[in-house]
Amino acid sequence: MSQENAVGRHEEGIEVPYEQIDPDTLRNMIEEFVTRDGADWGDPGCRLEDKITQVLQQLRNNKVQIVFDLKSNTANIVVRQGKRP
């Protein structure tokens, strides 16, 4: 499976359903994602908790997904390509 994330890199790996990830681990993954260097969230006054909530909502709405990259052995949150039933 090949997915393209927000910065244009390709992720090659497998989707990991967020519901199967321990809630504390998921929160840590999302926090790391939203605090990365180069992350552009538009509103500089947006609180960290608000950003985490936004990403969690995007996961629930199937707008983004978690992909485990088989080449780098890392997980990333990427924009979902195409529609999911």
Secondary structure, DSSP 8 states (H G I E B T S, - for coil): -EEE-TTS-EEEEEEE-GGGS-HHHHHHHHHHHHTSTT---S-TT--HHHHHHHHHHHHHTTSEEEEEETTTTEEEEEE--S---
